[in-house]
Amino acid sequence: MMPGPFELIIILVIVLLLFGGKRLKNIGGDLGGAIKGFKKSMKESEKIDDKDSVIDAKIVKEEDKV
């Protein structure tokens, strides 16, 4: 069961009273930065994986030992 708009407003007021507006703004900025960093690292790891998928190999034949 999802809370309605009235319940969400009450929850928002309680959170504002507990944390304060300035602190809540800082938490939101930090969370946004973390999400942005996570997305950036995921894109970089995909690029690295694409480069690592091609492997150069040499076939070496052993000479018959007598």
Distance bins in CASP14 RR format, pairs under 12 A and 6 or more apart:
PFRMAT RR
TARGET T0000
AUTHOR 0000-0000-0000
RMODE 2
METHOD distances of the structure
MODEL  1
1 7 0 0 0 0 0 1 0 0 0 0 0
2 8 0 0 0 0 1 0 0 0 0 0 0
3 9 0 0 0 0 1 0 0 0 0 0 0
3 10 0 0 0 0 1 0 0 0 0 0 0
3 11 1 0 0 1 0 0 0 0 0 0 0
3 12 0 0 0 0 0 1 0 0 0 0 0
4 10 0 0 0 0 1 0 0 0 0 0 0
4 11 0 0 0 0 1 0 0 0 0 0 0
5 11 0 0 0 0 0 1 0 0 0 0 0
5 12 0 0 0 0 0 1 0 0 0 0 0
6 12 0 0 0 0 0 1 0 0 0 0 0
6 13 0 0 0 0 0 1 0 0 0 0 0
7 13 0 0 0 0 0 1 0 0 0 0 0
7 14 0 0 0 0 0 1 0 0 0 0 0
8 14 0 0 0 0 0 1 0 0 0 0 0
8 15 0 0 0 0 0 1 0 0 0 0 0
9 15 0 0 0 0 0 1 0 0 0 0 0
9 16 0 0 0 0 0 1 0 0 0 0 0
10 16 0 0 0 0 0 1 0 0 0 0 0
10 17 0 0 0 0 0 1 0 0 0 0 0
11 17 0 0 0 0 0 1 0 0 0 0 0
11 18 0 0 0 0 0 1 0 0 0 0 0
12 18 0 0 0 0 0 1 0 0 0 0 0
12 19 0 0 0 0 0 1 0 0 0 0 0
12 20 0 0 0 0 0 1 0 0 0 0 0
12 21 0 0 0 0 0 1 0 0 0 0 0
12 24 0 0 0 0 1 0 0 0 0 0 0
13 19 0 0 0 0 0 1 0 0 0 0 0
13 20 0 0 0 0 0 1 0 0 0 0 0
13 21 0 0 0 0 0 1 0 0 0 0 0
13 24 0 0 0 0 0 1 0 0 0 0 0
14 20 0 0 0 0 0 1 0 0 0 0 0
14 24 0 0 0 0 0 1 0 0 0 0 0
15 21 0 0 0 0 1 0 0 0 0 0 0
15 23 0 0 0 0 0 1 0 0 0 0 0
15 24 1 0 0 1 0 0 0 0 0 0 0
15 27 0 0 0 0 1 0 0 0 0 0 0
15 28 0 0 0 0 0 1 0 0 0 0 0
16 22 0 0 0 0 0 1 0 0 0 0 0
16 23 0 0 0 0 1 0 0 0 0 0 0
16 24 1 0 0 1 0 0 0 0 0 0 0
16 25 0 0 0 0 0 1 0 0 0 0 0
16 27 0 0 0 0 0 1 0 0 0 0 0
17 23 0 0 0 0 0 1 0 0 0 0 0
17 24 0 0 0 0 0 1 0 0 0 0 0
18 24 0 0 0 0 1 0 0 0 0 0 0
18 27 0 0 0 0 0 1 0 0 0 0 0
19 25 0 0 0 0 1 0 0 0 0 0 0
19 26 0 0 0 0 1 0 0 0 0 0 0
19 27 1 0 0 1 0 0 0 0 0 0 0
19 28 0 0 0 0 0 1 0 0 0 0 0
20 26 0 0 0 0 1 0 0 0 0 0 0
20 27 0 0 0 0 1 0 0 0 0 0 0
21 27 0 0 0 0 1 0 0 0 0 0 0
21 28 0 0 0 0 0 1 0 0 0 0 0
22 28 0 0 0 0 0 1 0 0 0 0 0
22 29 0 0 0 0 0 1 0 0 0 0 0
23 29 0 0 0 0 0 1 0 0 0 0 0
23 30 0 0 0 0 0 1 0 0 0 0 0
24 30 0 0 0 0 0 1 0 0 0 0 0
24 31 0 0 0 0 0 1 0 0 0 0 0
25 31 0 0 0 0 0 1 0 0 0 0 0
25 32 0 0 0 0 0 1 0 0 0 0 0
26 32 0 0 0 0 0 1 0 0 0 0 0
26 33 0 0 0 0 0 1 0 0 0 0 0
27 33 0 0 0 0 0 1 0 0 0 0 0
27 34 0 0 0 0 0 1 0 0 0 0 0
28 34 0 0 0 0 1 0 0 0 0 0 0
28 35 0 0 0 0 1 0 0 0 0 0 0
28 36 0 0 0 0 0 1 0 0 0 0 0
29 35 0 0 0 0 1 0 0 0 0 0 0
29 36 0 0 0 0 1 0 0 0 0 0 0
30 36 0 0 0 0 0 1 0 0 0 0 0
30 37 0 0 0 0 0 1 0 0 0 0 0
31 37 0 0 0 0 0 1 0 0 0 0 0
31 38 0 0 0 0 0 1 0 0 0 0 0
32 38 0 0 0 0 1 0 0 0 0 0 0
32 39 0 0 0 0 0 1 0 0 0 0 0
32 40 0 0 0 0 0 1 0 0 0 0 0
33 39 0 0 0 0 1 0 0 0 0 0 0
33 40 0 0 0 0 1 0 0 0 0 0 0
33 41 0 0 0 0 0 1 0 0 0 0 0
34 40 0 0 0 0 0 1 0 0 0 0 0
34 41 0 0 0 0 0 1 0 0 0 0 0
35 41 0 0 0 0 0 1 0 0 0 0 0
35 42 0 0 0 0 0 1 0 0 0 0 0
36 42 0 0 0 0 0 1 0 0 0 0 0
36 43 0 0 0 0 0 1 0 0 0 0 0
37 43 0 0 0 0 1 0 0 0 0 0 0
37 44 0 0 0 0 1 0 0 0 0 0 0
37 45 0 0 0 0 0 1 0 0 0 0 0
38 44 0 0 0 0 0 1 0 0 0 0 0
38 45 0 0 0 0 0 1 0 0 0 0 0
39 45 0 0 0 0 0 1 0 0 0 0 0
39 46 0 0 0 0 0 1 0 0 0 0 0
40 46 0 0 0 0 0 1 0 0 0 0 0
40 47 0 0 0 0 0 1 0 0 0 0 0
41 47 0 0 0 0 0 1 0 0 0 0 0
41 48 0 0 0 0 0 1 0 0 0 0 0
42 48 0 0 0 0 0 1 0 0 0 0 0
42 49 0 0 0 0 0 1 0 0 0 0 0
43 49 0 0 0 0 0 1 0 0 0 0 0
43 50 0 0 0 0 0 1 0 0 0 0 0
44 50 0 0 0 0 0 1 0 0 0 0 0
44 51 0 0 0 0 0 1 0 0 0 0 0
45 51 0 0 0 0 0 1 0 0 0 0 0
45 52 0 0 0 0 0 1 0 0 0 0 0
46 52 0 0 0 0 0 1 0 0 0 0 0
46 53 0 0 0 0 0 1 0 0 0 0 0
47 53 0 0 0 0 0 1 0 0 0 0 0
END
